[in-house]
Amino acid sequence: MQPTLVAVAHGSRDPRAPHAVEALLDRVRELRPRLDVRLGHIELNRPLLGDALREVSGSAVLVPLLLGRGHHVKRDLPASAARAAHLRTRIAAPLGPHPLLVEALYDRLLEAGWTPGAAVVLAAAGSRDPDSAADTRRSAALLSERLGGVAVVAAYACAAAPTVPDAVRALAARGHHRVAVASYFTAPGRFATQCAAAAPGPAAAPLGAHPALARLVLRRYDAALAASMAGDQRELATA
């Protein structure tokens, strides 16, 4: 049997967030109907990750619906996996950075009314972890390439600088008077709403159930499985 895919969402008090995540996972199930796909939240929404893992048997791959390396990916997910002693668990990489993620960002910007030549602020939640910031900056660089080389600046809702308003002002000081905000969020929530409100022009919706994001979830799942199998083969070869 294939290991269960346990998608790990952050959780939000915004009632739209769980619906957005479930819609994304419905797309994942459509792409791979025989795969057992479940959801667990780090906080705020049910099922919490620990409860979700208790309902799984055999093996599971935890796929974080998070967009970069940070405390949740580095600490919370391994801790939850360790507590699920009845399972053989693997943890996939976060969704970003990746070209499929950039395709989703690009489409959401077009839907919001972005026009060629306009600069973009890539608005993310923010983290004190330097790896998380590096991942966001890498996504900003990839998005800039996808948009034909326009200026794309990473900005944050908290815990890192610059803020979205500061990034907008900095772009204006450089002569960029048409600025859109790209939402580097999987689902709606307080930070996504806060960042969109600071947009002087078009503000893209969160990534939600974009088809490219569903494909990326499966890419991360498959890559984690492949890495695990390669590790098993190395162990057998040295046994």
C-alpha positions as CSV (number, residue, x, y, z in Angstrom):
1,M,0.0,0.0,0.0
2,Q,1.1,3.5,-0.7
3,P,2.0,5.6,2.4
4,T,-0.8,8.0,3.4
5,L,-0.2,11.6,2.3
6,V,-0.8,13.8,5.4
7,A,-1.0,17.4,4.3
8,V,0.0,19.7,7.1
9,A,-1.6,23.1,7.1
10,H,-0.8,25.9,9.6
11,G,-4.3,26.6,10.7
12,S,-6.1,29.9,10.9
13,R,-9.0,31.7,12.7
14,D,-10.3,32.8,9.3
15,P,-13.2,30.5,8.5
16,R,-12.3,30.5,4.8
17,A,-8.9,28.8,5.4
18,P,-10.0,25.2,6.1
19,H,-12.3,25.3,3.1
20,A,-9.5,26.5,0.9
21,V,-7.2,23.8,2.1
22,E,-9.8,21.1,1.6
23,A,-10.4,22.3,-1.9
24,L,-6.7,22.0,-2.6
25,L,-6.7,18.4,-1.3
26,D,-9.7,17.6,-3.4
27,R,-7.7,18.5,-6.4
28,V,-4.8,16.3,-5.1
29,R,-7.3,13.4,-4.7
30,E,-8.6,13.9,-8.3
31,L,-5.0,13.7,-9.6
32,R,-4.3,10.4,-7.7
33,P,-7.6,8.8,-6.7
34,R,-6.1,5.7,-5.1
35,L,-3.9,7.7,-2.7
36,D,-5.1,8.2,0.9
37,V,-4.9,11.9,1.4
38,R,-5.6,13.4,4.9
39,L,-5.2,16.8,6.6
40,G,-3.7,17.8,9.9
41,H,-3.2,21.3,11.3
42,I,-0.4,22.7,13.4
43,E,-2.7,24.8,15.4
44,L,-6.1,26.5,15.5
45,N,-8.1,24.1,13.3
46,R,-9.2,20.5,13.6
47,P,-8.0,17.9,13.0
48,L,-4.7,18.8,14.7
49,L,-1.8,17.0,13.2
50,G,-1.3,14.7,16.2
51,D,-4.9,13.6,16.0
52,A,-4.7,13.0,12.3
53,L,-1.6,10.9,12.6
54,R,-3.3,8.7,15.3
55,E,-5.9,7.7,12.7
56,V,-3.2,6.6,10.2
57,S,-1.7,3.1,10.2
58,G,1.4,1.7,8.5
59,S,3.4,4.6,7.0
60,A,2.8,8.3,6.1
61,V,4.4,11.1,4.3
62,L,3.9,14.5,5.9
63,V,3.7,17.2,3.2
64,P,3.8,20.7,4.7
65,L,1.5,23.1,3.0
66,L,4.0,25.8,4.0
67,L,6.0,27.8,1.6
68,G,9.5,27.8,3.1
69,R,11.8,26.3,5.7
70,G,11.1,27.6,9.2
71,H,10.3,26.6,12.8
72,H,7.2,24.6,11.8
73,V,9.0,22.5,9.2
74,K,12.2,22.1,11.2
75,R,10.8,21.6,14.6
76,D,7.1,21.0,14.8
77,L,6.7,18.4,12.1
78,P,9.7,16.2,13.2
79,A,8.3,16.4,16.8
80,S,4.9,15.3,15.7
81,A,6.3,12.5,13.6
82,A,8.4,11.3,16.5
83,R,5.3,11.2,18.8
84,A,3.5,9.0,16.2
85,A,5.6,6.0,17.2
86,H,3.2,3.5,15.6
87,L,3.9,5.0,12.1
88,R,6.8,5.0,9.8
89,T,6.9,8.7,8.8
90,R,8.8,10.7,6.2
91,I,8.7,14.5,6.0
92,A,8.6,16.2,2.6
93,A,10.1,19.5,1.7
94,P,7.9,22.6,2.0
95,L,6.2,23.8,-1.2
96,G,8.5,26.7,-1.9
97,P,10.5,27.6,-3.7
98,H,9.5,25.7,-6.9
99,P,8.6,26.6,-10.5
100,L,5.1,25.1,-10.0
101,L,4.5,27.5,-7.1
102,V,5.6,30.4,-9.3
103,E,3.1,29.3,-12.0
104,A,0.4,29.6,-9.3
105,L,1.6,33.0,-8.2
106,Y,1.7,34.2,-11.8
107,D,-1.9,33.1,-12.5
108,R,-3.2,34.7,-9.3
109,L,-1.5,38.0,-10.3
110,L,-3.1,37.9,-13.7
111,E,-6.5,37.2,-12.2
112,A,-6.1,40.2,-9.9
113,G,-5.3,42.5,-12.9
114,W,-1.5,42.7,-12.9
115,T,-0.3,44.2,-16.2
116,P,3.2,43.7,-17.8
117,G,5.8,46.1,-16.4
118,A,4.2,46.6,-13.0
119,A,6.5,45.8,-10.0
120,V,5.4,43.2,-7.5
121,V,5.7,42.8,-3.8
122,L,5.7,39.1,-2.8
123,A,3.9,39.2,0.5
124,A,4.7,36.4,2.9
125,A,4.0,35.7,6.6
126,G,7.6,36.1,7.8
127,S,9.9,34.2,10.0
128,R,13.0,34.7,12.1
129,D,14.6,31.7,10.5
130,P,17.1,32.9,7.8
131,D,16.4,29.8,5.7
132,S,12.7,30.8,5.4
133,A,13.6,34.3,4.3
134,A,16.1,32.8,1.8
135,D,13.3,30.6,0.4
136,T,11.0,33.6,0.0
137,R,13.7,35.6,-1.8
138,R,14.4,32.7,-4.1
139,S,10.7,32.6,-5.0
140,A,10.7,36.3,-5.6
141,A,13.6,35.9,-8.0
142,L,11.8,33.0,-9.8
143,L,8.7,35.1,-10.1
144,S,10.6,38.0,-11.5
145,E,11.9,35.8,-14.2
146,R,8.4,34.5,-14.9
147,L,7.1,38.1,-15.2
148,G,9.8,39.1,-17.7
149,G,12.3,40.6,-15.4
150,V,10.1,43.1,-13.5
151,A,11.1,44.1,-10.0
152,V,9.8,41.6,-7.4
153,V,10.5,42.4,-3.7
154,A,9.9,40.0,-0.9
155,A,8.1,41.5,2.1
156,Y,6.6,40.2,5.3
157,A,3.6,40.5,7.6
158,C,5.7,40.0,10.8
159,A,9.0,38.8,12.2
160,A,11.1,40.0,9.2
161,A,11.7,43.1,7.1
162,P,10.6,44.8,5.0
163,T,6.9,45.1,5.7
164,V,4.6,45.3,2.6
165,P,4.1,49.1,3.0
166,D,7.8,49.6,3.4
167,A,8.5,47.5,0.2
168,V,5.8,49.5,-1.7
169,R,7.5,52.8,-0.6
170,A,10.9,51.5,-1.6
171,L,9.7,50.5,-5.0
172,A,8.1,53.9,-5.5
173,A,11.4,55.6,-4.5
174,R,13.0,53.6,-7.3
175,G,10.5,54.9,-9.8
176,H,8.0,52.0,-9.7
177,H,4.6,53.7,-9.5
178,R,2.6,50.6,-10.6
179,V,2.9,48.0,-7.9
180,A,0.9,44.8,-7.3
181,V,1.0,42.5,-4.3
182,A,1.3,38.7,-4.8
183,S,0.0,36.6,-2.0
184,Y,2.6,34.1,-0.8
185,F,0.0,32.3,1.3
186,T,-1.7,28.9,0.8
187,A,-5.0,30.0,2.2
188,P,-6.8,33.1,3.4
189,G,-6.0,34.4,6.9
190,R,-5.2,37.5,9.0
191,F,-1.7,38.0,7.5
192,A,-2.9,37.5,3.9
193,T,-5.7,40.0,4.4
194,Q,-3.3,42.5,6.1
195,C,-0.9,42.3,3.2
196,A,-3.6,42.7,0.5
197,A,-4.9,45.8,2.3
198,A,-1.5,47.4,1.9
199,A,-1.5,47.0,-1.9
200,P,-1.6,50.3,-3.9
201,G,-2.7,48.4,-6.9
202,P,-3.9,44.9,-7.7
203,A,-3.8,42.4,-4.8
204,A,-3.7,38.7,-5.7
205,A,-5.7,36.1,-3.9
206,P,-4.0,33.4,-1.8
207,L,-2.8,30.3,-3.8
208,G,-5.7,28.1,-2.7
209,A,-6.7,25.2,-4.9
210,H,-4.6,26.2,-7.9
211,P,-4.0,23.2,-10.1
212,A,-0.2,23.8,-10.1
213,L,-0.2,23.7,-6.3
214,A,-2.0,20.4,-6.3
215,R,0.6,19.0,-8.6
216,L,3.3,20.4,-6.4
217,V,1.9,18.6,-3.3
218,L,2.3,15.3,-5.2
219,R,5.7,16.2,-6.4
220,R,6.8,16.8,-2.8
221,Y,5.2,13.5,-1.7
222,D,6.9,11.5,-4.5
223,A,10.3,13.1,-3.9
224,A,10.1,12.2,-0.2
225,L,9.3,8.6,-1.0
226,A,12.1,8.4,-3.6
227,A,14.6,9.8,-1.1
228,S,13.4,7.3,1.5
229,M,13.7,4.4,-0.8
230,A,17.2,5.4,-1.9
231,G,18.2,5.6,1.8
232,D,16.8,2.1,2.4
233,Q,18.8,0.8,-0.5
234,R,22.0,2.3,0.8
235,E,21.4,0.8,4.2
236,L,20.9,-2.7,2.6
237,A,24.1,-2.3,0.6
238,T,26.1,-1.5,3.7
239,A,24.5,-4.1,5.9
